[in-house]
């Protein structure tokens, strides 16, 4: 029984990690939009070009995070899927609400990756 509780806990952790990485991507998307608005506002106000350049650098740093996050998201999806595949014959895992949540998280992440990573 203790092993099963450890397995359920591990499943919850892996699912939460997947969701956290996806949430992190959304945060960077919001930051990108905010930064684009900030740059446009500065351009409209005819602010010094050096200030605009600095804000564009900040924007570029944000955009450069996408490949890293997408890679971690792919890795997390694969890790969770492999873990679940290894527990196929575990009745406690198979009938658990945590497995349902994990499968939903995997599907959501895969859809998200298709929409945000056309190379896949």
Backbone torsions as a table, in degrees:
resi	resn	phi	psi	omega
1	UNK	NA	-39.8	-179.7
2	UNK	-62.4	-36.9	178.4
3	UNK	-63.2	-40.9	179.1
4	UNK	-65.1	-39.3	177.1
5	UNK	-64.0	-38.6	177.0
6	UNK	-64.4	-38.9	178.8
7	UNK	-65.3	-43.5	178.0
8	UNK	-63.0	-40.7	178.5
9	UNK	-63.7	-43.2	179.0
10	UNK	-62.2	-40.5	178.2
11	UNK	-62.5	-43.7	177.6
12	UNK	-61.2	-42.4	-179.2
13	UNK	-63.6	-46.8	-178.4
14	UNK	-64.9	-39.4	178.3
15	UNK	-66.6	-43.7	178.9
16	UNK	-63.2	-38.2	178.9
17	UNK	-63.3	-43.0	178.4
18	UNK	-60.5	-47.1	179.9
19	UNK	-64.8	-37.4	-179.9
20	UNK	-64.5	-41.8	179.8
21	UNK	-65.3	-40.8	178.5
22	UNK	-64.7	-40.6	177.9
23	UNK	-63.6	-37.5	177.6
24	UNK	-61.3	-41.3	177.7
25	UNK	-60.5	-44.6	178.3
26	UNK	-59.6	-38.1	177.9
27	UNK	-61.6	-42.3	177.8
28	UNK	-68.0	-34.9	176.2
29	UNK	-62.9	-43.8	178.3
30	UNK	-62.6	-42.4	179.0
31	UNK	-62.4	-39.4	178.7
32	UNK	-62.5	-45.9	178.9
33	UNK	-61.7	-45.0	179.7
34	UNK	-61.6	-42.6	-178.5
35	UNK	-67.5	-39.5	176.5
36	UNK	-61.4	-42.1	177.7
37	UNK	-63.5	-41.9	179.2
38	UNK	-61.4	-44.2	180.0
39	UNK	-63.8	-44.3	179.8
40	UNK	-62.9	-39.7	178.5
41	UNK	-62.6	-43.5	178.6
42	UNK	-63.3	-40.9	178.7
43	UNK	-64.3	-40.7	179.3
44	UNK	-65.8	-28.7	-179.6
45	UNK	-89.9	4.5	-179.3
46	UNK	53.4	45.3	178.8
47	UNK	-74.0	157.7	179.6
48	UNK	-49.8	137.2	-177.6
49	UNK	-58.9	-33.0	179.6
50	UNK	-63.9	-38.2	177.9
51	UNK	-66.2	-40.4	178.5
52	UNK	-65.0	-43.7	178.7
53	UNK	-58.2	-42.8	-179.5
54	UNK	-62.1	-42.6	179.1
55	UNK	-67.2	-33.6	176.5
56	UNK	-67.8	-33.5	175.5
57	UNK	-65.2	-41.6	177.6
58	UNK	-61.6	-43.0	177.9
59	UNK	-60.4	-44.9	-179.3
60	UNK	-61.9	-39.2	177.9
61	UNK	-62.5	-37.5	178.0
62	UNK	-65.6	-48.3	-178.0
63	UNK	-63.7	-33.5	-179.4
64	UNK	-66.8	-14.8	179.7
65	UNK	-78.0	-21.3	-175.5
66	UNK	-55.9	-49.7	-179.3
67	UNK	-58.7	-39.0	178.8
68	UNK	-62.9	-47.0	-177.8
69	UNK	-67.0	-41.6	178.7
70	UNK	-62.4	-41.6	177.3
71	UNK	-61.1	-43.1	178.9
72	UNK	-67.3	-35.4	179.0
73	UNK	-66.3	-44.9	177.4
74	UNK	-59.7	-44.8	179.7
75	UNK	-61.8	-41.5	-179.3
76	UNK	-67.5	-40.8	176.9
77	UNK	-60.8	-48.0	-179.4
78	UNK	-62.3	-43.1	-179.8
79	UNK	-60.2	-46.6	-179.6
80	UNK	-66.0	-41.7	-179.9
81	UNK	-64.3	-44.1	178.2
82	UNK	-62.6	-42.1	179.5
83	UNK	-61.3	-46.1	179.1
84	UNK	-63.1	-40.8	178.7
85	UNK	-60.6	-33.1	178.6
86	UNK	-74.1	-12.3	-179.0
87	UNK	-113.0	23.5	-176.1
88	UNK	-57.1	-35.5	-176.1
89	UNK	-98.3	15.0	179.8
90	UNK	-93.3	106.8	-175.3
91	UNK	-62.5	-33.3	179.8
92	UNK	-66.7	-44.2	178.4
93	UNK	-68.7	-44.4	-174.4
94	UNK	-60.1	-33.2	-176.9
95	UNK	-102.7	8.0	-174.3
96	UNK	-84.6	152.4	174.3
97	UNK	-65.2	-31.6	179.8
98	UNK	-63.0	-36.9	178.2
99	UNK	-66.4	-41.9	177.9
100	UNK	-59.4	-44.9	178.3
101	UNK	-63.2	-39.8	179.9
102	UNK	-64.5	-44.6	179.4
103	UNK	-64.3	-38.4	175.9
104	UNK	-63.6	-42.2	179.5
105	UNK	-64.2	-39.8	178.2
106	UNK	-63.8	-47.4	180.0
107	UNK	-61.3	-45.4	179.3
108	UNK	-61.0	-44.0	-179.6
109	UNK	-66.5	-40.2	178.8
110	UNK	-64.6	-41.9	176.1
111	UNK	-62.7	-43.0	178.8
112	UNK	-60.6	-44.7	-180.0
113	UNK	-63.7	-40.3	178.0
114	UNK	-62.5	-39.4	-178.4
115	UNK	-74.8	-30.8	-173.3
116	UNK	-109.9	0.4	-178.7
117	UNK	-143.1	76.9	-174.7
118	UNK	-57.8	-19.2	-179.0
119	UNK	-69.2	-17.0	-177.9
120	UNK	-75.5	NA	NA
